[in-house]
């Protein structure tokens, strides 16, 4: 449900900000922008006459979640693009606390990626009614044939700067992240281009050694996709991609916090070695998100979902995305991994905003930013979501 009033105030809240929690705090929103964040006792007396008041009753106010790696939901997939599909996906994830997201592709033929970029560009040029698409994450097709995961090996190609450059020239600023195998021929040239253009250069689905990752870091690689999954693992004599991610502060790390892809102890280790800017919660959600057990599609590959575990139908239990939502991942980080609410909020909101360079607009509860807000009770259940001040009841 959505309401048109974009001016309101939330009082008596535990407000999670970049500098800590404001106890018994108030957030004032005017026409979709945050105009005051502070104590309830010190709130301004000249709030807009049209502003409604929500008494949080001690619940948390968090910044809206930002998912930089999400494929779909409610039977829809960004790789099969249409306005109806985008509406369904963004509505589902908005209902689970996501206020901004990257439309994430699969390893697909060139012309299919063309179509996705065209459709997302068109969708973003109009008013978006739910969670906001803020760009595209190309997960492939430049990955390793040795680590395809749930990507279709038939569509894998070597890193190709000319493809990405042509897409970026046609749709400036649309591509926010490219995931590829940095050990493959052409990868270093691609990294240099991505860094020059301000696009996230991300290692994923990779057979890279520790040394190959470090060589890539030297030219601008700075992000790891679904850490620990679809990459060479850590061994004490052969650190691999995972060892490079763990030991290199320059690399920020995505994590799928669903209790299926990564054990909570491994997430705890990752959180301990990453500073407050470098841990990023993602869902990697596929078309089955928001639904139950059954048979679904991820890109053009069939997937079986049972007890929230997604695996390729024709495989030996290869994981194929997830049915995770951001609020569930947030709870897992706090309740199972043991992160503070503030640290989990950074991983879910501010850090991804910084990664894709939208932190001047959103990602934290601060004056001047969009009112992308969540009201979450003390048991970490989502109660309300606001996107640019528009209210959506959870």
C-alpha positions, 0 to 999 in steps of 0.5 A: 500500500502506498500513500502520497504524503511525502512530508512527515516526522517519525518521533521517539525512535532509535535512529541508526546514523553513520555516527551511532544511534540517536536514542529517543530521536526524531526524523523530519521529512519534507517533500521526500527529503530529510530535513532534521535528524536529532533528539525528539526533545530538540526537534524544530518547532516549525515542522510543516503543517501538513506533516503527519507524525509517526510515533516509533515507540522505540523502534529503529529507524534505518536507512533503506537497504541497497541491493547491488546484486539481485536477479529477480523475484515473483517468477520474474528475472531481470534477464527477461526484461519488461516493465511488468517484470521490473514492477513485480521485482521492485515491488517485492523487494521494496516490501522487504526493505530494499529501496534501491537496487541494481538490475543484475544480469546473467551470463547471456548473449550480447544481444540479450544484454543489449535488450536488458540495458535498453529496457532498464534505461527506459524504465529508469527514465520514468517514475518508478513506483517501488524500489528504485532501479539505480543502474545495472550490474553485469554479472558475466559474460566474462567469467571463468568456464571453470567456475560458472556456478549457475551461469550458462557456460554456453554464453561465457566469453573472454573479457571484452572492453569494446563491448562494455565501452559501447554499452557505456557510451550508449547508456552513460552511467547506467552500468554500475558494476561488472563482474568478471574473471580477472585472470582471463585474457583481456581482463586487465584492460577491462579493469583499467577502463572500468576504473577510469569510468567509475564503474565497479570492477568486481572479481567473481566466478573466477579461477584466479590465484592469489597472485593474479588477484593482486595483479588485478588490484594494482590496476583497479580491481576493488570488489569481490562478488558473493565472497567464498562462492564461485571462487578459488578457496583459501588454503594456507599454502595457496590463498586463492581468490578468497585469501586475497579478498580476506587479506586485502583492504582495497577489496570490498566484499559481498556476502549472501547472509542466508545461512546456506551459501556461507557459514555464519562463522565464515561471515564473522571472519570476513566481517572481522578483517574488513573495515566498516566500509568494505562489507556489503550485504546482497541477496543474489535473489532469483525469480523464486524469491517471494515464493515457495518450493518448486521449479523455476528459471534463473536466466535460461537454466532450470532451478529447483527450490526446496526449503529455501535452497536453490540448486540447478536442476541438472547438477550435483547440488550447484547453488543457483542464487537465493530466495533471500531478502535484505531484511532476512539477511540483515537479521542474519547478520545481527542475530546469527553472525553477531554484528551490531545493528549499526554495523549490519546497517552499514553493510546493507545500506551505506557501504553499497551506496558508497560502492556505486557512488550514490551515497550523496543521495541515499544510504544513511539517515542524514539531513539533505538525503532522500527519505529512503527509510525503514521502521524496524522493531526491536526484534528486527521485523520490518514495519514500514518502508519509505522510498523518497518519502513515499510510504509502503506498508510492509 
